[in-house]
Amino acid sequence: MFSIRKIALLGLPLVAFTGAASVAHADPCLSLSGCIQQDVSNQVSSAKDSAKNSGNQLVNGVRDQAKQRWNNATEAEREKLLAKGGALTSTGANATEKLNNAEKTVKERWNNASTAERQKILAQGKKLTNTSDSIHNAEKNAQDRVKKATTLPSLPSL
């Protein structure tokens, strides 16, 4: 008889905790971590939607202004607008040319570099790669810690 009471007294909190965990699983805001996670998720979704809507409004507004400007422009103004478009195209071509020249310069420097200079360049590249990997690992570890902190522990089966 004494052992039945002891089992009942020890088992009651476990049963209550199991019931609370299943209820918390049904509604995320019944547990603190679930509620925080839900709130963060809602805020992130809201921020994404807001940014998307703002971007769409900006693009649509600029497009509408450009159409109105074109429709209201005289022939001379239209020629000026077309010339500006050509200037933008030539600016893009200049940027491409500069990029190609930079690539050519880097190749020439590499080909003319001594073995010691090449080793320095390769060491710098490895250092940058290692730094990038360290940052990636730190980010992953932080995400894992957050996930671990916000996940309910599994209960042993009875």
Biotite code that builds the C-alpha atoms (Angstrom):
import biotite.structure as struc

atoms = struc.array([
    struc.Atom([0.000, 0.000, 0.000], chain_id="A", res_id=1, res_name="MET", atom_name="CA", element="C"),
    struc.Atom([2.849, 2.330, 0.867], chain_id="A", res_id=2, res_name="PHE", atom_name="CA", element="C"),
    struc.Atom([4.519, 1.696, -2.505], chain_id="A", res_id=3, res_name="SER", atom_name="CA", element="C"),
    struc.Atom([1.315, 2.487, -4.423], chain_id="A", res_id=4, res_name="ILE", atom_name="CA", element="C"),
    struc.Atom([1.093, 5.882, -2.705], chain_id="A", res_id=5, res_name="ARG", atom_name="CA", element="C"),
    struc.Atom([4.766, 6.499, -3.351], chain_id="A", res_id=6, res_name="LYS", atom_name="CA", element="C"),
    struc.Atom([4.373, 5.663, -7.045], chain_id="A", res_id=7, res_name="ILE", atom_name="CA", element="C"),
    struc.Atom([1.258, 7.822, -7.268], chain_id="A", res_id=8, res_name="ALA", atom_name="CA", element="C"),
    struc.Atom([2.986, 10.791, -5.618], chain_id="A", res_id=9, res_name="LEU", atom_name="CA", element="C"),
    struc.Atom([6.086, 10.468, -7.792], chain_id="A", res_id=10, res_name="LEU", atom_name="CA", element="C"),
    struc.Atom([4.151, 9.793, -10.988], chain_id="A", res_id=11, res_name="GLY", atom_name="CA", element="C"),
    struc.Atom([1.619, 12.608, -10.617], chain_id="A", res_id=12, res_name="LEU", atom_name="CA", element="C"),
    struc.Atom([4.066, 15.454, -11.367], chain_id="A", res_id=13, res_name="PRO", atom_name="CA", element="C"),
    struc.Atom([5.402, 13.536, -14.368], chain_id="A", res_id=14, res_name="LEU", atom_name="CA", element="C"),
    struc.Atom([1.906, 13.010, -15.746], chain_id="A", res_id=15, res_name="VAL", atom_name="CA", element="C"),
    struc.Atom([1.075, 16.684, -15.171], chain_id="A", res_id=16, res_name="ALA", atom_name="CA", element="C"),
    struc.Atom([4.282, 17.758, -16.910], chain_id="A", res_id=17, res_name="PHE", atom_name="CA", element="C"),
    struc.Atom([3.560, 15.441, -19.851], chain_id="A", res_id=18, res_name="THR", atom_name="CA", element="C"),
    struc.Atom([0.064, 16.873, -20.173], chain_id="A", res_id=19, res_name="GLY", atom_name="CA", element="C"),
    struc.Atom([1.403, 20.423, -20.023], chain_id="A", res_id=20, res_name="ALA", atom_name="CA", element="C"),
    struc.Atom([3.981, 19.625, -22.679], chain_id="A", res_id=21, res_name="ALA", atom_name="CA", element="C"),
    struc.Atom([1.353, 18.225, -25.028], chain_id="A", res_id=22, res_name="SER", atom_name="CA", element="C"),
    struc.Atom([-0.853, 21.286, -24.504], chain_id="A", res_id=23, res_name="VAL", atom_name="CA", element="C"),
    struc.Atom([2.147, 23.560, -25.058], chain_id="A", res_id=24, res_name="ALA", atom_name="CA", element="C"),
    struc.Atom([2.861, 21.704, -28.267], chain_id="A", res_id=25, res_name="HIS", atom_name="CA", element="C"),
    struc.Atom([-0.660, 22.404, -29.480], chain_id="A", res_id=26, res_name="ALA", atom_name="CA", element="C"),
    struc.Atom([-0.435, 26.158, -28.763], chain_id="A", res_id=27, res_name="ASP", atom_name="CA", element="C"),
    struc.Atom([3.093, 27.607, -29.041], chain_id="A", res_id=28, res_name="PRO", atom_name="CA", element="C"),
    struc.Atom([2.321, 30.542, -26.741], chain_id="A", res_id=29, res_name="CYS", atom_name="CA", element="C"),
    struc.Atom([1.676, 28.274, -23.755], chain_id="A", res_id=30, res_name="LEU", atom_name="CA", element="C"),
    struc.Atom([5.428, 27.772, -23.397], chain_id="A", res_id=31, res_name="SER", atom_name="CA", element="C"),
    struc.Atom([7.823, 30.713, -23.131], chain_id="A", res_id=32, res_name="LEU", atom_name="CA", element="C"),
    struc.Atom([10.245, 29.550, -25.811], chain_id="A", res_id=33, res_name="SER", atom_name="CA", element="C"),
    struc.Atom([7.420, 28.635, -28.197], chain_id="A", res_id=34, res_name="GLY", atom_name="CA", element="C"),
    struc.Atom([5.791, 32.010, -27.726], chain_id="A", res_id=35, res_name="CYS", atom_name="CA", element="C"),
    struc.Atom([9.086, 33.832, -28.326], chain_id="A", res_id=36, res_name="ILE", atom_name="CA", element="C"),
    struc.Atom([9.781, 31.740, -31.398], chain_id="A", res_id=37, res_name="GLN", atom_name="CA", element="C"),
    struc.Atom([6.276, 32.400, -32.752], chain_id="A", res_id=38, res_name="GLN", atom_name="CA", element="C"),
    struc.Atom([6.606, 36.135, -32.071], chain_id="A", res_id=39, res_name="ASP", atom_name="CA", element="C"),
    struc.Atom([9.984, 36.323, -33.824], chain_id="A", res_id=40, res_name="VAL", atom_name="CA", element="C"),
    struc.Atom([8.615, 34.367, -36.765], chain_id="A", res_id=41, res_name="SER", atom_name="CA", element="C"),
    struc.Atom([5.651, 36.746, -37.017], chain_id="A", res_id=42, res_name="ASN", atom_name="CA", element="C"),
    struc.Atom([7.899, 39.809, -36.857], chain_id="A", res_id=43, res_name="GLN", atom_name="CA", element="C"),
    struc.Atom([10.249, 38.453, -39.529], chain_id="A", res_id=44, res_name="VAL", atom_name="CA", element="C"),
    struc.Atom([7.310, 37.652, -41.819], chain_id="A", res_id=45, res_name="SER", atom_name="CA", element="C"),
    struc.Atom([5.877, 41.120, -41.245], chain_id="A", res_id=46, res_name="SER", atom_name="CA", element="C"),
    struc.Atom([9.226, 42.778, -42.003], chain_id="A", res_id=47, res_name="ALA", atom_name="CA", element="C"),
    struc.Atom([9.623, 40.722, -45.199], chain_id="A", res_id=48, res_name="LYS", atom_name="CA", element="C"),
    struc.Atom([6.125, 41.603, -46.367], chain_id="A", res_id=49, res_name="ASP", atom_name="CA", element="C"),
    struc.Atom([6.657, 45.276, -45.556], chain_id="A", res_id=50, res_name="SER", atom_name="CA", element="C"),
    struc.Atom([9.954, 45.403, -47.458], chain_id="A", res_id=51, res_name="ALA", atom_name="CA", element="C"),
    struc.Atom([8.432, 43.595, -50.422], chain_id="A", res_id=52, res_name="LYS", atom_name="CA", element="C"),
    struc.Atom([5.443, 45.976, -50.526], chain_id="A", res_id=53, res_name="ASN", atom_name="CA", element="C"),
    struc.Atom([7.668, 49.052, -50.197], chain_id="A", res_id=54, res_name="SER", atom_name="CA", element="C"),
    struc.Atom([9.915, 47.820, -52.990], chain_id="A", res_id=55, res_name="GLY", atom_name="CA", element="C"),
    struc.Atom([6.965, 47.133, -55.261], chain_id="A", res_id=56, res_name="ASN", atom_name="CA", element="C"),
    struc.Atom([5.493, 50.570, -54.553], chain_id="A", res_id=57, res_name="GLN", atom_name="CA", element="C"),
    struc.Atom([8.830, 52.235, -55.283], chain_id="A", res_id=58, res_name="LEU", atom_name="CA", element="C"),
    struc.Atom([9.316, 50.373, -58.566], chain_id="A", res_id=59, res_name="VAL", atom_name="CA", element="C"),
    struc.Atom([5.743, 51.045, -59.662], chain_id="A", res_id=60, res_name="ASN", atom_name="CA", element="C"),
    struc.Atom([6.042, 54.722, -58.741], chain_id="A", res_id=61, res_name="GLY", atom_name="CA", element="C"),
    struc.Atom([9.281, 55.165, -60.679], chain_id="A", res_id=62, res_name="VAL", atom_name="CA", element="C"),
    struc.Atom([7.848, 53.308, -63.663], chain_id="A", res_id=63, res_name="ARG", atom_name="CA", element="C"),
    struc.Atom([4.700, 55.465, -63.632], chain_id="A", res_id=64, res_name="ASP", atom_name="CA", element="C"),
    struc.Atom([6.745, 58.674, -63.384], chain_id="A", res_id=65, res_name="GLN", atom_name="CA", element="C"),
    struc.Atom([8.915, 57.590, -66.311], chain_id="A", res_id=66, res_name="ALA", atom_name="CA", element="C"),
    struc.Atom([5.834, 56.839, -68.432], chain_id="A", res_id=67, res_name="LYS", atom_name="CA", element="C"),
    struc.Atom([4.256, 60.191, -67.560], chain_id="A", res_id=68, res_name="GLN", atom_name="CA", element="C"),
    struc.Atom([7.481, 62.025, -68.278], chain_id="A", res_id=69, res_name="ARG", atom_name="CA", element="C"),
    struc.Atom([7.791, 60.294, -71.655], chain_id="A", res_id=70, res_name="TRP", atom_name="CA", element="C"),
    struc.Atom([4.139, 60.896, -72.573], chain_id="A", res_id=71, res_name="ASN", atom_name="CA", element="C"),
    struc.Atom([4.305, 64.593, -71.617], chain_id="A", res_id=72, res_name="ASN", atom_name="CA", element="C"),
    struc.Atom([7.713, 65.205, -73.234], chain_id="A", res_id=73, res_name="ALA", atom_name="CA", element="C"),
    struc.Atom([8.233, 67.194, -76.391], chain_id="A", res_id=74, res_name="THR", atom_name="CA", element="C"),
    struc.Atom([10.208, 65.695, -79.260], chain_id="A", res_id=75, res_name="GLU", atom_name="CA", element="C"),
    struc.Atom([13.379, 67.498, -78.123], chain_id="A", res_id=76, res_name="ALA", atom_name="CA", element="C"),
    struc.Atom([12.952, 66.229, -74.555], chain_id="A", res_id=77, res_name="GLU", atom_name="CA", element="C"),
    struc.Atom([12.417, 62.706, -75.846], chain_id="A", res_id=78, res_name="ARG", atom_name="CA", element="C"),
    struc.Atom([15.692, 62.919, -77.780], chain_id="A", res_id=79, res_name="GLU", atom_name="CA", element="C"),
    struc.Atom([17.455, 64.046, -74.598], chain_id="A", res_id=80, res_name="LYS", atom_name="CA", element="C"),
    struc.Atom([15.918, 61.131, -72.667], chain_id="A", res_id=81, res_name="LEU", atom_name="CA", element="C"),
    struc.Atom([17.048, 58.700, -75.353], chain_id="A", res_id=82, res_name="LEU", atom_name="CA", element="C"),
    struc.Atom([20.544, 60.221, -75.213], chain_id="A", res_id=83, res_name="ALA", atom_name="CA", element="C"),
    struc.Atom([20.603, 59.698, -71.450], chain_id="A", res_id=84, res_name="LYS", atom_name="CA", element="C"),
    struc.Atom([19.661, 56.062, -72.022], chain_id="A", res_id=85, res_name="GLY", atom_name="CA", element="C"),
    struc.Atom([22.561, 55.780, -74.443], chain_id="A", res_id=86, res_name="GLY", atom_name="CA", element="C"),
    struc.Atom([24.837, 57.349, -71.852], chain_id="A", res_id=87, res_name="ALA", atom_name="CA", element="C"),
    struc.Atom([23.754, 54.719, -69.341], chain_id="A", res_id=88, res_name="LEU", atom_name="CA", element="C"),
    struc.Atom([24.513, 51.999, -71.860], chain_id="A", res_id=89, res_name="THR", atom_name="CA", element="C"),
    struc.Atom([27.963, 53.444, -72.537], chain_id="A", res_id=90, res_name="SER", atom_name="CA", element="C"),
    struc.Atom([28.562, 53.710, -68.772], chain_id="A", res_id=91, res_name="THR", atom_name="CA", element="C"),
    struc.Atom([27.777, 50.013, -68.449], chain_id="A", res_id=92, res_name="GLY", atom_name="CA", element="C"),
    struc.Atom([30.167, 49.254, -71.325], chain_id="A", res_id=93, res_name="ALA", atom_name="CA", element="C"),
    struc.Atom([32.856, 51.347, -69.592], chain_id="A", res_id=94, res_name="ASN", atom_name="CA", element="C"),
    struc.Atom([32.345, 49.428, -66.368], chain_id="A", res_id=95, res_name="ALA", atom_name="CA", element="C"),
    struc.Atom([32.677, 46.120, -68.236], chain_id="A", res_id=96, res_name="THR", atom_name="CA", element="C"),
    struc.Atom([35.841, 47.364, -69.898], chain_id="A", res_id=97, res_name="GLU", atom_name="CA", element="C"),
    struc.Atom([37.307, 48.438, -66.545], chain_id="A", res_id=98, res_name="LYS", atom_name="CA", element="C"),
    struc.Atom([36.511, 45.016, -65.093], chain_id="A", res_id=99, res_name="LEU", atom_name="CA", element="C"),
    struc.Atom([38.196, 43.284, -68.022], chain_id="A", res_id=100, res_name="ASN", atom_name="CA", element="C"),
    struc.Atom([41.240, 45.557, -67.672], chain_id="A", res_id=101, res_name="ASN", atom_name="CA", element="C"),
    struc.Atom([41.463, 44.814, -63.936], chain_id="A", res_id=102, res_name="ALA", atom_name="CA", element="C"),
    struc.Atom([41.303, 41.084, -64.619], chain_id="A", res_id=103, res_name="GLU", atom_name="CA", element="C"),
    struc.Atom([44.029, 41.436, -67.250], chain_id="A", res_id=104, res_name="LYS", atom_name="CA", element="C"),
    struc.Atom([46.201, 43.432, -64.822], chain_id="A", res_id=105, res_name="THR", atom_name="CA", element="C"),
    struc.Atom([45.813, 40.790, -62.100], chain_id="A", res_id=106, res_name="VAL", atom_name="CA", element="C"),
    struc.Atom([46.774, 38.022, -64.539], chain_id="A", res_id=107, res_name="LYS", atom_name="CA", element="C"),
    struc.Atom([49.822, 39.983, -65.692], chain_id="A", res_id=108, res_name="GLU", atom_name="CA", element="C"),
    struc.Atom([50.935, 40.629, -62.100], chain_id="A", res_id=109, res_name="ARG", atom_name="CA", element="C"),
    struc.Atom([50.528, 36.938, -61.287], chain_id="A", res_id=110, res_name="TRP", atom_name="CA", element="C"),
    struc.Atom([52.506, 35.884, -64.352], chain_id="A", res_id=111, res_name="ASN", atom_name="CA", element="C"),
    struc.Atom([55.283, 38.382, -63.566], chain_id="A", res_id=112, res_name="ASN", atom_name="CA", element="C"),
    struc.Atom([55.385, 37.621, -59.819], chain_id="A", res_id=113, res_name="ALA", atom_name="CA", element="C"),
    struc.Atom([58.258, 35.748, -58.215], chain_id="A", res_id=114, res_name="SER", atom_name="CA", element="C"),
    struc.Atom([57.667, 32.492, -56.357], chain_id="A", res_id=115, res_name="THR", atom_name="CA", element="C"),
    struc.Atom([57.850, 34.292, -52.988], chain_id="A", res_id=116, res_name="ALA", atom_name="CA", element="C"),
    struc.Atom([55.248, 36.855, -54.074], chain_id="A", res_id=117, res_name="GLU", atom_name="CA", element="C"),
    struc.Atom([52.968, 34.088, -55.344], chain_id="A", res_id=118, res_name="ARG", atom_name="CA", element="C"),
    struc.Atom([53.267, 32.268, -52.020], chain_id="A", res_id=119, res_name="GLN", atom_name="CA", element="C"),
    struc.Atom([52.304, 35.470, -50.181], chain_id="A", res_id=120, res_name="LYS", atom_name="CA", element="C"),
    struc.Atom([49.249, 35.870, -52.399], chain_id="A", res_id=121, res_name="ILE", atom_name="CA", element="C"),
    struc.Atom([48.229, 32.244, -51.877], chain_id="A", res_id=122, res_name="LEU", atom_name="CA", element="C"),
    struc.Atom([48.726, 32.585, -48.096], chain_id="A", res_id=123, res_name="ALA", atom_name="CA", element="C"),
    struc.Atom([46.468, 35.650, -48.069], chain_id="A", res_id=124, res_name="GLN", atom_name="CA", element="C"),
    struc.Atom([43.850, 33.699, -50.011], chain_id="A", res_id=125, res_name="GLY", atom_name="CA", element="C"),
    struc.Atom([44.020, 30.835, -47.502], chain_id="A", res_id=126, res_name="LYS", atom_name="CA", element="C"),
    struc.Atom([43.752, 33.299, -44.620], chain_id="A", res_id=127, res_name="LYS", atom_name="CA", element="C"),
    struc.Atom([40.620, 34.829, -46.160], chain_id="A", res_id=128, res_name="LEU", atom_name="CA", element="C"),
    struc.Atom([39.147, 31.371, -46.732], chain_id="A", res_id=129, res_name="THR", atom_name="CA", element="C"),
    struc.Atom([39.871, 30.342, -43.129], chain_id="A", res_id=130, res_name="ASN", atom_name="CA", element="C"),
    struc.Atom([38.334, 33.561, -41.800], chain_id="A", res_id=131, res_name="THR", atom_name="CA", element="C"),
    struc.Atom([35.252, 33.007, -43.933], chain_id="A", res_id=132, res_name="SER", atom_name="CA", element="C"),
    struc.Atom([34.968, 29.415, -42.702], chain_id="A", res_id=133, res_name="ASP", atom_name="CA", element="C"),
    struc.Atom([35.332, 30.553, -39.080], chain_id="A", res_id=134, res_name="SER", atom_name="CA", element="C"),
    struc.Atom([32.568, 33.108, -39.511], chain_id="A", res_id=135, res_name="ILE", atom_name="CA", element="C"),
    struc.Atom([30.328, 30.502, -41.149], chain_id="A", res_id=136, res_name="HIS", atom_name="CA", element="C"),
    struc.Atom([30.991, 28.033, -38.319], chain_id="A", res_id=137, res_name="ASN", atom_name="CA", element="C"),
    struc.Atom([30.299, 30.647, -35.644], chain_id="A", res_id=138, res_name="ALA", atom_name="CA", element="C"),
    struc.Atom([27.023, 31.548, -37.339], chain_id="A", res_id=139, res_name="GLU", atom_name="CA", element="C"),
    struc.Atom([26.013, 27.889, -37.563], chain_id="A", res_id=140, res_name="LYS", atom_name="CA", element="C"),
    struc.Atom([26.911, 27.321, -33.896], chain_id="A", res_id=141, res_name="ASN", atom_name="CA", element="C"),
    struc.Atom([24.799, 30.323, -32.867], chain_id="A", res_id=142, res_name="ALA", atom_name="CA", element="C"),
    struc.Atom([21.857, 29.036, -34.909], chain_id="A", res_id=143, res_name="GLN", atom_name="CA", element="C"),
    struc.Atom([22.240, 25.589, -33.340], chain_id="A", res_id=144, res_name="ASP", atom_name="CA", element="C"),
    struc.Atom([22.285, 27.109, -29.836], chain_id="A", res_id=145, res_name="ARG", atom_name="CA", element="C"),
    struc.Atom([19.129, 29.109, -30.535], chain_id="A", res_id=146, res_name="VAL", atom_name="CA", element="C"),
    struc.Atom([17.412, 26.048, -31.959], chain_id="A", res_id=147, res_name="LYS", atom_name="CA", element="C"),
    struc.Atom([18.492, 23.958, -28.977], chain_id="A", res_id=148, res_name="LYS", atom_name="CA", element="C"),
    struc.Atom([17.327, 26.618, -26.522], chain_id="A", res_id=149, res_name="ALA", atom_name="CA", element="C"),
    struc.Atom([13.908, 26.930, -28.125], chain_id="A", res_id=150, res_name="THR", atom_name="CA", element="C"),
    struc.Atom([13.210, 23.205, -28.563], chain_id="A", res_id=151, res_name="THR", atom_name="CA", element="C"),
    struc.Atom([11.299, 21.327, -25.895], chain_id="A", res_id=152, res_name="LEU", atom_name="CA", element="C"),
    struc.Atom([13.188, 18.362, -24.494], chain_id="A", res_id=153, res_name="PRO", atom_name="CA", element="C"),
    struc.Atom([11.803, 14.962, -25.390], chain_id="A", res_id=154, res_name="SER", atom_name="CA", element="C"),
    struc.Atom([10.232, 13.028, -22.569], chain_id="A", res_id=155, res_name="LEU", atom_name="CA", element="C"),
    struc.Atom([11.060, 9.383, -21.985], chain_id="A", res_id=156, res_name="PRO", atom_name="CA", element="C"),
    struc.Atom([8.239, 7.041, -22.856], chain_id="A", res_id=157, res_name="SER", atom_name="CA", element="C"),
    struc.Atom([6.356, 5.578, -19.913], chain_id="A", res_id=158, res_name="LEU", atom_name="CA", element="C"),
])
